Amino acid sequence: MPAAALLSPHLDDLGVRLHEGGATVRVWSGSAETVDLVVCDDSDLDWVTDTVPLERGVGGVWEATTGLLRPGSRYALRVAGSPAAGNTFNPQTLLLDPYSRGIVGGGFGDWRSAVVDEGFDWGGVGKPRVPLDRTVLYEGHVKGLSKRHPDVPPALHGTYAGLAHPAMIEHFRALGITTIELLPIHAFASEPRLHQLGLANYWGYNTLNFFSPHAAYATEAARREGPAAVLREVKGMVKLLHEAGLEVVLDVVYNHTAEEGIGGPRSSLRGIDNRHYYRQQAEGAYIDVTGCGNSLNTATDATARLVLDSMRYWANEVQVDGFRLDLAATLGRDGNHVFTPEHPLLRAIVDDPALADVKKIAEPWDVGMGGWQTGNFGAGWHEWNDRYRDRVRNFWLSDVDYARRASTAPVGIGGFATRLAGSSNTFCEERGPLASINFVTAHDGFTLRDLVSYDVKHNLGNGEQNRDGADTNRSFNHGAEGPTTDERVLATRRKAMRNLLGTLLLSAGIPMLTAGDEFGRTQRGNNNAYCHDSALTWVDWDLGPWQRDLLAHTQRLIALRHQNPALRPIRFARLGEVTPSASVMEWFDENGETMSGVRWTDPAHRTLQYVAASTPETEQFNRILLIVHGVERPIDVTLPAVAGVSRYVALWSSAEDRPQEAEVVHAPGTIVPVAPTSMQLFRAE
């Protein structure tokens, strides 16, 4: 499929387009023999009031113009075709329009598309357009963030409006994050299996429609009024967050749908053109590279265009600031189901003028053959860096656990330093350190607090006998599994959290903080809480003293990141050259001497001093010193002599429960004590 096919005019304006006197309906199905528009009663969705046949046009697009549709109309599609291999037509099933802007109804077979008035007054509020090097991502759930917040009115708890309430905005701004990355808000459904277990899909990675917002996250008043009011509430949320200078990035699931495997629910694409929308063998067996029963076939132009059009809609009509594409490797698989970074869809997303100002973040893997593609998405993409996550967890947690049992850690500090400096071994010079989305935790997996409190997962509540969720977590409970009253264990856990947060927020790249980690939220050891819409997953805002201390550390670290451009280089420095907007890095051991080759790899030497000097284009020159000590014994460190540096001003240490207030000044050559497994940050002047 050439990239030009995605922009072919015959695929323009799919869905319903209102105009004077009615609407034009356009639906793509390359395999159908008949397509009908079914108009439903506004109050009784099972009552069909009219049926309008669509005529087949160029390239498999079916079209009709009718006066039966208006804002608020409910409708569906009825599609019929031959029983050839790969086809699964059932003309008795009423289907959702893939391009519908709203959905009504309450279950598989009961949903209907809705015609939506998209009008909204933005009041001149534009996108914040936060520069990449200043971006701090904050991954959270629309419902979970505000559901338990005491200062959000109960009527707004767990809603789009609640997320943009002044109490929430106050927290976001005080924390210092710039960009809220929301778990899926496309309309989604819970799997029938979860219903049978009395559970629900909480995360939302089970999409029904790529254009309609999830109505359950709207206020009761908006839901009663209908899909247009739900959309207005979403836009209102975006507008208020933008007014506060905060960006909105959506986690989008274009790799599979809620229709599951063959024999699963039928709601839209499977009934419209199963053969072309889903990856499959010649005889019709699905090729599932997502682990969710089906995989969208973006090797076909109509499917790829569906994805592109959805992104355009949300970026322009709803004014969101970016996307995190779930299992993005699936989108880059060609007609032979092999990943290629030059896939027409991946390049079109980067090159499309309608998406020019949005952040494009890939989860660079799926579960199929050749699915792990970290570092391979090419210019214009930013990628979740699982190599960063694993190395940082190893250094501060599993290596320390190993050293307790074997007297020394399994590896030295070299690999950790590479991640700290921007992962140049993963992302090429052309892409630079900002291609890396650095994270230690995310929605899937342990929370930060659980990462330092549990050695193993505790997922029995998920109904799968603890089989689900990752078994390799690189976590460390520090001497007790889960809750404990042992103050020594608790103090060590708190310091481990500070080390992990310090590493995340002081590393080159774009950091992503998971909501609640700033004050140590727990899910009681569940590392796959996708099916719990309950207090287990909702953020608890009732903080204890140690949580308020941890929050203060997180705020301090984010502020230091904003204040020190040496911590956030845009480019990798070239050896022997002055590279604009890069950071020139020097590495020293605990004696203040240049790191030798053996020191990088020797497991007995896990201490380094890292000096980074900015080469600014728009900001003032800045230089910092970061000390990292990865051994559970204290050490004396000699501050290095660096040309142009006459003093080091202490800014932050992970060793204390409360962030330090006074700035302590040291001269080069001063010997400073460093606590076991800790970090210290200085400004070098």
URLIN-V990241 format. One record per backbone hydrogen bond with DSSP energy under -0.5 kcal/mol. CO is the residue of the C=O (numbers start at 1). NH is the residue of the N-H. E is the energy in kcal/mol with one decimal. If there is no record, write none. Layout:
CO;NH;E / CO;NH;E
This chain:
2;5;-1.4 / 2;6;-0.5 / 3;6;-1.3 / 3;7;-0.6 / 4;7;-1.0 / 5;8;-1.3 / 8;11;-2.1 / 9;12;-2.0 / 11;14;-0.6 / 15;26;-2.4 / 16;18;-0.5 / 17;24;-2.3 / 19;22;-2.4 / 22;19;-2.6 / 23;66;-2.8 / 24;17;-2.5 / 25;64;-1.8 / 26;15;-3.3 / 27;29;-0.5 / 27;62;-3.9 / 31;82;-0.5 / 34;80;-2.4 / 35;54;-3.0 / 36;38;-0.5 / 36;78;-2.2 / 37;39;-0.6 / 37;52;-3.0 / 38;76;-2.3 / 39;49;-2.6 / 39;50;-1.4 / 40;74;-0.6 / 43;45;-0.6 / 44;41;-0.7 / 44;47;-1.9 / 46;48;-0.8 / 47;41;-2.6 / 47;49;-0.6 / 50;39;-2.7 / 52;37;-3.5 / 54;35;-0.5 / 55;63;-2.5 / 57;60;-1.0 / 58;61;-1.2 / 60;29;-2.9 / 60;62;-0.5 / 61;57;-3.1 / 62;27;-2.7 / 63;55;-2.7 / 64;25;-3.2 / 66;23;-2.8 / 70;73;-2.5 / 73;115;-2.7 / 74;40;-2.4 / 75;113;-2.2 / 76;38;-2.9 / 77;95;-2.9 / 78;36;-2.8 / 79;90;-0.5 / 80;33;-3.2 / 80;34;-1.9 / 84;87;-2.4 / 90;93;-2.3 / 95;77;-2.1 / 97;100;-2.1 / 98;210;-0.5 / 102;114;-2.0 / 104;112;-2.7 / 107;110;-2.8 / 107;111;-0.9 / 112;104;-2.5 / 113;75;-2.5 / 114;101;-0.6 / 114;102;-0.5 / 115;72;-3.1 / 116;118;-0.7 / 120;122;-0.8 / 122;125;-2.3 / 131;134;-1.0 / 131;135;-0.5 / 132;135;-1.2 / 135;511;-0.5 / 136;178;-1.9 / 136;179;-1.8 / 137;513;-2.8 / 138;140;-0.5 / 138;181;-2.2 / 139;515;-3.2 / 140;183;-2.4 / 141;145;-2.4 / 142;146;-0.9 / 143;147;-1.8 / 144;539;-2.2 / 146;149;-1.2 / 149;152;-1.3 / 153;156;-2.3 / 153;157;-0.6 / 154;157;-1.0 / 156;159;-1.6 / 159;163;-1.9 / 160;164;-1.1 / 162;165;-1.3 / 165;168;-0.9 / 165;169;-2.3 / 166;170;-2.5 / 167;171;-1.4 / 168;172;-2.5 / 169;173;-2.6 / 170;174;-2.4 / 171;175;-2.5 / 172;176;-1.8 / 172;177;-0.9 / 178;247;-2.6 / 179;138;-2.0 / 179;181;-0.6 / 180;182;-0.8 / 180;249;-2.9 / 181;140;-2.4 / 182;251;-2.5 / 185;214;-2.9 / 187;208;-3.3 / 187;209;-1.3 / 191;194;-0.8 / 191;195;-1.7 / 192;196;-2.0 / 193;197;-1.0 / 194;199;-2.9 / 195;198;-1.3 / 200;202;-0.9 / 204;206;-1.5 / 206;189;-2.0 / 207;258;-2.7 / 212;187;-2.8 / 213;215;-0.6 / 214;217;-1.3 / 215;218;-2.1 / 217;160;-2.0 / 219;223;-2.4 / 220;224;-2.3 / 221;225;-1.8 / 222;226;-1.9 / 226;229;-0.8 / 226;230;-1.8 / 227;231;-2.5 / 228;232;-2.1 / 229;233;-2.0 / 230;234;-1.9 / 231;235;-2.5 / 232;236;-2.7 / 233;237;-2.1 / 234;238;-2.2 / 235;239;-2.8 / 236;240;-2.4 / 237;241;-2.3 / 238;242;-2.6 / 239;243;-2.4 / 240;244;-1.2 / 241;246;-2.9 / 242;245;-2.1 / 247;180;-2.7 / 248;321;-3.0 / 248;322;-0.8 / 249;182;-2.9 / 250;252;-0.7 / 250;324;-2.8 / 252;254;-0.7 / 252;326;-2.6 / 255;296;-2.6 / 257;260;-1.1 / 261;264;-2.8 / 265;267;-0.5 / 267;96;-3.1 / 268;271;-0.7 / 268;272;-1.3 / 269;273;-2.6 / 270;274;-0.9 / 273;276;-0.7 / 273;277;-2.2 / 274;278;-1.7 / 277;297;-2.8 / 279;287;-2.0 / 281;284;-1.8 / 285;281;-3.4 / 286;288;-0.7 / 287;289;-0.8 / 289;367;-2.1 / 289;368;-0.8 / 295;279;-2.8 / 296;298;-1.2 / 297;300;-1.6 / 300;304;-2.2 / 301;305;-2.4 / 302;306;-1.8 / 303;307;-1.8 / 304;308;-2.3 / 305;309;-3.2 / 306;310;-2.0 / 307;311;-2.2 / 308;312;-2.4 / 309;313;-2.4 / 310;314;-2.3 / 311;315;-2.3 / 312;316;-2.0 / 313;317;-2.0 / 313;318;-1.3 / 314;320;-2.4 / 321;359;-2.4 / 322;250;-2.4 / 323;325;-0.6 / 323;361;-2.9 / 324;252;-2.4 / 324;326;-0.8 / 325;328;-0.9 / 325;363;-2.3 / 327;330;-1.6 / 327;331;-0.5 / 328;331;-0.6 / 328;332;-0.9 / 329;332;-0.6 / 330;333;-1.4 / 332;340;-2.4 / 334;337;-2.2 / 338;334;-2.6 / 340;343;-1.7 / 343;347;-2.4 / 344;348;-2.4 / 345;349;-2.4 / 346;350;-1.3 / 347;351;-2.6 / 348;352;-2.1 / 352;355;-1.9 / 353;356;-1.3 / 355;358;-1.4 / 359;323;-2.7 / 359;361;-0.6 / 360;382;-2.3 / 361;325;-3.3 / 362;364;-1.0 / 362;384;-2.5 / 363;328;-1.7 / 363;329;-0.8 / 363;365;-2.0 / 364;373;-2.8 / 365;329;-0.6 / 368;371;-1.7 / 371;373;-0.8 / 373;376;-2.3 / 378;381;-1.5 / 382;362;-3.4 / 383;437;-3.2 / 384;386;-1.0 / 385;389;-1.9 / 386;390;-2.6 / 387;391;-2.3 / 388;392;-2.6 / 389;393;-2.3 / 390;394;-2.5 / 391;395;-2.6 / 392;396;-2.0 / 393;397;-2.2 / 393;398;-1.0 / 394;399;-3.1 / 397;401;-2.6 / 398;402;-2.4 / 399;403;-2.5 / 400;404;-1.8 / 401;405;-1.0 / 402;405;-0.6 / 402;406;-2.1 / 403;407;-1.9 / 413;417;-2.3 / 414;418;-1.9 / 415;419;-1.5 / 416;420;-2.3 / 417;421;-1.8 / 418;423;-2.4 / 419;422;-1.4 / 420;508;-2.4 / 423;426;-1.8 / 423;427;-2.2 / 428;431;-0.7 / 428;432;-2.4 / 432;435;-1.5 / 433;436;-1.7 / 435;383;-3.3 / 435;437;-0.6 / 436;438;-0.9 / 436;510;-2.8 / 437;385;-2.4 / 438;512;-2.2 / 443;445;-0.5 / 447;451;-2.3 / 448;452;-1.1 / 450;453;-1.2 / 450;454;-1.7 / 451;476;-2.1 / 453;482;-3.3 / 459;462;-2.2 / 459;466;-0.5 / 460;463;-1.8 / 464;467;-1.9 / 471;473;-0.9 / 474;398;-0.6 / 477;480;-0.8 / 480;482;-0.7 / 485;487;-0.8 / 486;490;-2.4 / 487;491;-2.7 / 488;492;-2.0 / 489;493;-2.4 / 490;494;-2.4 / 491;495;-2.0 / 492;496;-2.2 / 493;497;-2.3 / 494;498;-1.9 / 495;499;-2.5 / 496;500;-2.3 / 497;501;-2.6 / 498;502;-2.8 / 499;503;-2.5 / 500;504;-2.3 / 501;505;-2.6 / 502;506;-1.2 / 503;507;-0.7 / 504;507;-0.5 / 509;511;-0.6 / 510;438;-2.2 / 511;137;-2.5 / 513;139;-2.4 / 514;517;-2.4 / 516;519;-1.4 / 516;521;-1.6 / 517;520;-0.8 / 521;449;-0.7 / 523;526;-1.6 / 525;458;-2.6 / 525;527;-0.6 / 527;445;-1.1 / 528;530;-0.8 / 529;532;-1.3 / 530;202;-3.4 / 530;203;-1.2 / 531;200;-1.2 / 531;533;-0.6 / 532;534;-1.1 / 534;537;-1.6 / 534;538;-1.9 / 539;541;-0.7 / 541;543;-1.2 / 544;548;-2.0 / 545;549;-1.9 / 546;550;-2.1 / 547;551;-2.4 / 548;552;-2.0 / 549;553;-2.0 / 550;554;-2.4 / 551;555;-2.7 / 552;556;-2.3 / 553;557;-2.6 / 554;558;-2.4 / 555;559;-2.3 / 556;560;-2.4 / 557;561;-2.1 / 558;562;-2.2 / 559;563;-2.1 / 560;564;-1.4 / 563;565;-0.6 / 564;567;-2.1 / 565;568;-1.5 / 570;434;-0.6 / 571;583;-0.6 / 574;577;-2.3 / 577;579;-0.8 / 578;580;-0.6 / 579;582;-1.5 / 581;570;-2.9 / 581;571;-1.9 / 582;615;-1.5 / 583;585;-0.6 / 584;613;-2.4 / 586;611;-2.9 / 587;595;-2.0 / 588;609;-3.4 / 589;592;-1.9 / 590;638;-3.0 / 593;589;-3.1 / 596;600;-1.1 / 597;601;-0.8 / 598;602;-1.8 / 599;413;-0.5 / 600;414;-2.3 / 601;603;-0.5 / 602;605;-1.9 / 603;409;-0.6 / 604;606;-0.6 / 605;413;-0.6 / 606;630;-3.1 / 608;628;-2.5 / 609;588;-3.1 / 609;611;-0.5 / 610;612;-0.5 / 610;626;-2.6 / 611;586;-2.7 / 612;624;-2.4 / 613;584;-3.1 / 615;581;-3.8 / 622;614;-3.2 / 623;684;-2.2 / 624;612;-2.0 / 625;682;-3.0 / 626;610;-2.8 / 627;680;-1.9 / 628;608;-2.3 / 629;678;-1.3 / 631;633;-1.0 / 631;677;-2.8 / 635;674;-2.9 / 637;639;-0.6 / 637;672;-3.1 / 639;669;-2.2 / 640;642;-0.7 / 642;645;-2.3 / 644;646;-0.6 / 647;685;-2.8 / 648;650;-0.6 / 648;666;-2.7 / 649;683;-2.6 / 652;681;-2.9 / 662;664;-0.7 / 664;650;-3.6 / 666;648;-3.4 / 667;670;-2.0 / 670;639;-2.7 / 670;672;-0.6 / 672;637;-2.8 / 674;635;-2.3 / 678;629;-2.4 / 679;654;-2.3 / 680;627;-3.1 / 681;651;-3.2 / 681;652;-1.5 / 682;625;-2.5 / 682;684;-0.5 / 683;649;-2.8 / 683;685;-0.6
